[in-house]
Amino acid sequence: MEEKMHIDDLLEELYAYSMFSIRLGLDNIKEICKYLGNPEKSYKVIHITGTNGKGSVSTTVERILLDAGYKIGKYTSPHILKFNERIIFNDKYISDEDVAKYYERVKKIIDEHNIQATFFEVTTAMMFDYFKDMKADYVILEAGMGGRYDATNICDNIVSVITNVSLEHTEYLGDTIYKIAKEKAGIIKNCPYTIFADNNPDVKKAIEEATDKYVNVLEKYKDSTYKLDFNTFLTNIFIDGNKYEYSLFGDYQYKNFLCAYEVVKYLGVDENIIKEAAKKVIWQCRFEVYFKNPLVIFDGAHNLAGVEELIKIVKQHFSKDEVTVLVSILKDKDRVSMFRKLNEISSNIVLTSIPDNPRASTAKELYDYVENKKDFEYEEDPIKAYNLALSKKRKLTICCGSFYILIKLKEGLNG
């Protein structure tokens, strides 16, 4: 119990670094890593950014490279249930003991040199140092926000991936697709190979301005196809006569698979390894089948683009009166448009709140944004809201809107 208290106290201290405002620039992370001995130079880096799909691409590349026999580090955010999920080596979360060990190392440097670091900078430095000691062959880095000034962007990448670009974090990244794409293309630097999956000409223009060594997988694999299997919840993908049974389900996962496929083909991974690994990818809260009977899906659709992809899947197999949606959306999202879209797939939507989150609205506040109130109701308590949604006994119940609400549900439902 003492150690549990210790890690809780340590994490509370670590989270307190979030109180520092986000400042654009890489000076802090460069300085911390300099005093750590530049651990980020110890392995080959695959750097992934984009508005949606970063986690799916990262986890797919990780699974395939692990099956190919490499030692793999992976860094993603945010975590769903516990901090340790952010830093994974060879498919295992960093231990509490190592969180403490690497935090103390970084904290000592910050204190000695009076560095005003953010939570993400501290965590990123811990990750770089940990993967050096683990002797990783490849490290898969998911950029936290944007790219150019993201704390992960002090590495020389062997492959850079930009999944796609839509409007997000406009107060930091810019108010047009082109401006945001420029920020994301900041990860490219002198990278020998860049992969993206977006046909928007502004995205291509931003990437072309950074490199001529790029491929748009939507063009390269334009003759490839996919089909969603609603019995197995697999995405069956057909490329050059080969079939890949991809365990991540959804139309958008097709593009994510193409990005991951291109990465591992570029790195020379055998075709049979890719086929077998594709069946085994696990990425929680991405059209995750949480229960089969009754059918409950957890999906981290947290912005308008994510919700549009979610409803695209659901409309293929379920009618509006077969679906209940449980949702909570953060204040900085386009709540009106997201509710309008969700109403296309369900006439029975339950709104709830996310306790202890300053970015969240109450369920009643969300209800005030609803246009078609007869199809909506609200319940502040997430577990009561979940039980209310299940009580409708529809064929499908979807829980979505923010990773934070899915965290609260998993914590409550798992005890």
RONUFI-259272 format. One line per field, with one value per residue (C-alpha): residue in three letters; x, y, z. Coordinates in steps of 0.5 Angstrom, whole numbers, plus 500, padded with zeros to 3 digits. Example, Ala and Ser with C-alpha at 12.3 -4.5 7.8 and 13.67 -1.06 7.14 Angstrom:
BEGIN
type (Ala  Ser)
c1 (525  527)
c2 (491  498)
c3 (516  514)
***
This chain:
BEGIN
type (Met  Glu  Glu  Lys  Met  His  Ile  Asp  Asp  Leu  Leu  Glu  Glu  Leu  Tyr  Ala  Tyr  Ser  Met  Phe  Ser  Ile  Arg  Leu  Gly  Leu  Asp  Asn  Ile  Lys  Glu  Ile  Cys  Lys  Tyr  Leu  Gly  Asn  Pro  Glu  Lys  Ser  Tyr  Lys  Val  Ile  His  Ile  Thr  Gly  Thr  Asn  Gly  Lys  Gly  Ser  Val  Ser  Thr  Thr  Val  Glu  Arg  Ile  Leu  Leu  Asp  Ala  Gly  Tyr  Lys  Ile  Gly  Lys  Tyr  Thr  Ser  Pro  His  Ile  Leu  Lys  Phe  Asn  Glu  Arg  Ile  Ile  Phe  Asn  Asp  Lys  Tyr  Ile  Ser  Asp  Glu  Asp  Val  Ala  Lys  Tyr  Tyr  Glu  Arg  Val  Lys  Lys  Ile  Ile  Asp  Glu  His  Asn  Ile  Gln  Ala  Thr  Phe  Phe  Glu  Val  Thr  Thr  Ala  Met  Met  Phe  Asp  Tyr  Phe  Lys  Asp  Met  Lys  Ala  Asp  Tyr  Val  Ile  Leu  Glu  Ala  Gly  Met  Gly  Gly  Arg  Tyr  Asp  Ala  Thr  Asn  Ile  Cys  Asp  Asn  Ile  Val  Ser  Val  Ile  Thr  Asn  Val  Ser  Leu  Glu  His  Thr  Glu  Tyr  Leu  Gly  Asp  Thr  Ile  Tyr  Lys  Ile  Ala  Lys  Glu  Lys  Ala  Gly  Ile  Ile  Lys  Asn  Cys  Pro  Tyr  Thr  Ile  Phe  Ala  Asp  Asn  Asn  Pro  Asp  Val  Lys  Lys  Ala  Ile  Glu  Glu  Ala  Thr  Asp  Lys  Tyr  Val  Asn  Val  Leu  Glu  Lys  Tyr  Lys  Asp  Ser  Thr  Tyr  Lys  Leu  Asp  Phe  Asn  Thr  Phe  Leu  Thr  Asn  Ile  Phe  Ile  Asp  Gly  Asn  Lys  Tyr  Glu  Tyr  Ser  Leu  Phe  Gly  Asp  Tyr  Gln  Tyr  Lys  Asn  Phe  Leu  Cys  Ala  Tyr  Glu  Val  Val  Lys  Tyr  Leu  Gly  Val  Asp  Glu  Asn  Ile  Ile  Lys  Glu  Ala  Ala  Lys  Lys  Val  Ile  Trp  Gln  Cys  Arg  Phe  Glu  Val  Tyr  Phe  Lys  Asn  Pro  Leu  Val  Ile  Phe  Asp  Gly  Ala  His  Asn  Leu  Ala  Gly  Val  Glu  Glu  Leu  Ile  Lys  Ile  Val  Lys  Gln  His  Phe  Ser  Lys  Asp  Glu  Val  Thr  Val  Leu  Val  Ser  Ile  Leu  Lys  Asp  Lys  Asp  Arg  Val  Ser  Met  Phe  Arg  Lys  Leu  Asn  Glu  Ile  Ser  Ser  Asn  Ile  Val  Leu  Thr  Ser  Ile  Pro  Asp  Asn  Pro  Arg  Ala  Ser  Thr  Ala  Lys  Glu  Leu  Tyr  Asp  Tyr  Val  Glu  Asn  Lys  Lys  Asp  Phe  Glu  Tyr  Glu  Glu  Asp  Pro  Ile  Lys  Ala  Tyr  Asn  Leu  Ala  Leu  Ser  Lys  Lys  Arg  Lys  Leu  Thr  Ile  Cys  Cys  Gly  Ser  Phe  Tyr  Ile  Leu  Ile  Lys  Leu  Lys  Glu  Gly  Leu  Asn  Gly)
c1 (500  506  508  502  501  508  507  500  504  509  504  500  507  508  501  502  507  501  500  505  502  504  510  512  519  524  529  526  526  533  536  533  536  543  544  541  546  542  538  534  540  540  535  531  525  519  515  507  503  496  489  486  489  496  495  492  498  503  500  500  507  509  505  508  515  515  513  519  523  525  525  520  519  512  510  503  498  493  493  486  486  493  499  504  500  504  511  511  517  516  508  509  507  513  513  511  518  521  516  519  526  526  522  527  532  529  526  533  536  530  531  538  538  531  528  520  518  511  508  509  516  518  514  517  524  523  521  527  531  528  528  535  536  532  536  530  531  526  522  515  513  506  507  502  500  502  509  514  514  512  517  518  521  528  529  532  527  528  520  515  508  502  496  491  490  483  482  484  488  487  489  496  497  493  486  487  488  495  497  496  499  505  506  505  510  515  517  520  526  532  527  529  522  515  508  501  494  490  488  487  492  493  496  500  503  505  509  512  515  518  521  521  521  514  508  501  498  491  495  500  494  488  487  486  480  477  470  468  465  460  460  467  469  475  477  478  483  486  492  496  492  493  488  489  485  485  483  482  475  472  472  478  482  483  487  491  493  495  500  502  503  507  512  513  514  519  523  523  518  516  509  507  509  505  499  499  500  495  490  493  493  489  488  483  477  477  471  472  467  467  461  458  451  448  453  457  462  467  469  474  471  472  471  467  472  472  464  463  467  464  457  459  461  454  450  452  449  444  438  437  432  437  442  443  448  452  456  460  463  469  467  473  469  464  458  452  455  457  450  447  451  450  442  443  444  440  434  436  442  444  448  453  458  466  467  473  475  475  474  468  461  455  450  445  450  450  443  442  446  441  437  432  431  426  431  436  436  441  444  450  453  456  455  447  447  451  445  440  443  443  436  433  435  437  441  447  450  455  459  463  465  471  477  475  468  471  476  470  466  472  474  467  465  471  470)
c2 (500  505  504  505  512  514  513  517  522  522  523  528  532  530  533  539  541  542  548  551  554  551  555  554  552  546  550  546  539  540  543  537  532  535  534  527  525  526  519  521  519  512  509  509  514  513  520  520  526  528  530  523  516  517  512  507  508  507  501  498  499  497  490  489  491  487  481  482  481  488  491  497  503  507  513  516  520  521  515  512  509  510  514  508  507  513  509  502  498  491  491  492  499  502  500  504  504  506  512  514  513  517  522  523  524  529  533  533  536  541  543  544  548  552  549  551  545  543  536  534  536  532  526  526  527  521  517  518  516  510  507  509  504  499  499  500  498  503  508  510  517  520  528  531  537  540  538  543  545  539  536  530  534  534  527  525  521  515  515  521  520  525  521  527  534  538  544  543  547  553  558  554  551  556  557  554  547  549  553  547  542  547  546  538  538  541  534  532  536  532  525  521  518  522  518  521  520  526  528  536  540  544  538  536  543  544  537  539  545  541  535  532  525  523  519  519  512  514  515  510  505  508  501  498  496  494  491  492  485  486  479  479  486  486  491  486  490  488  490  488  481  480  480  483  482  488  488  495  496  502  506  510  505  503  509  508  501  504  509  503  498  503  504  497  496  501  498  491  487  480  480  474  478  484  479  475  482  485  481  482  490  492  499  501  506  506  502  497  492  493  488  483  481  487  490  496  500  505  510  516  520  527  532  533  529  523  523  523  517  514  515  513  506  505  507  501  496  499  503  510  506  501  505  509  514  516  522  527  533  538  545  547  542  544  541  543  540  534  533  534  529  524  525  522  515  515  518  516  520  520  526  526  530  528  529  533  535  543  542  539  541  539  534  540  545  540  539  547  546  541  543  537  536  530  525  527  526  528  524  528  521  517  510  512  515  508  504  509  508  500  500  502  495  498  493  497  502  507  511  516  524  524  519  522  520  513  513  514  509  504  506  505  499  495  497)
c3 (500  501  494  492  496  493  486  487  490  485  479  483  483  476  473  477  471  467  471  467  460  454  451  443  443  444  448  455  452  449  455  459  454  454  461  460  455  449  450  444  439  441  437  430  431  427  428  427  427  425  427  428  427  430  436  431  426  432  435  428  427  434  433  426  428  435  431  426  432  434  441  440  445  444  446  446  449  453  457  458  465  468  466  465  458  455  455  453  451  448  449  457  460  464  471  477  480  473  473  479  477  471  474  479  474  470  476  479  472  472  479  478  472  474  468  467  464  462  464  457  457  463  461  454  457  462  456  452  457  459  452  451  458  455  448  444  436  434  438  435  437  437  437  443  439  432  430  429  437  440  445  441  435  437  434  427  424  419  418  419  418  418  418  416  418  420  424  431  437  432  438  437  430  426  423  416  414  411  417  421  416  416  423  423  417  422  424  417  418  414  414  408  408  409  409  409  408  406  399  401  396  402  406  400  399  406  406  399  402  407  403  396  399  401  399  399  401  398  391  392  394  390  387  394  397  404  407  414  417  422  424  426  427  423  417  411  407  400  397  391  391  398  404  411  416  421  428  428  426  421  415  417  420  412  411  418  416  409  413  418  412  408  414  415  408  407  413  410  414  411  408  412  418  417  415  422  426  423  426  433  434  440  441  446  445  438  436  441  443  450  451  446  449  449  444  447  443  446  441  443  437  441  435  429  424  429  430  422  422  427  424  417  420  424  418  414  419  424  423  427  432  434  437  443  444  451  450  453  450  452  452  446  441  436  441  436  430  434  437  430  427  433  432  425  428  434  436  443  446  453  455  461  465  466  474  476  469  468  460  461  461  466  462  463  460  454  454  453  446  443  438  437  445  444  442  448  455  461  467  471  474  468  471  472  465  462  466  463  456  457  459  453  450  443  439  439  445  443  449  446  446  449  452  459  459  457  463  468  465  465  472  474  471  473  480)
***
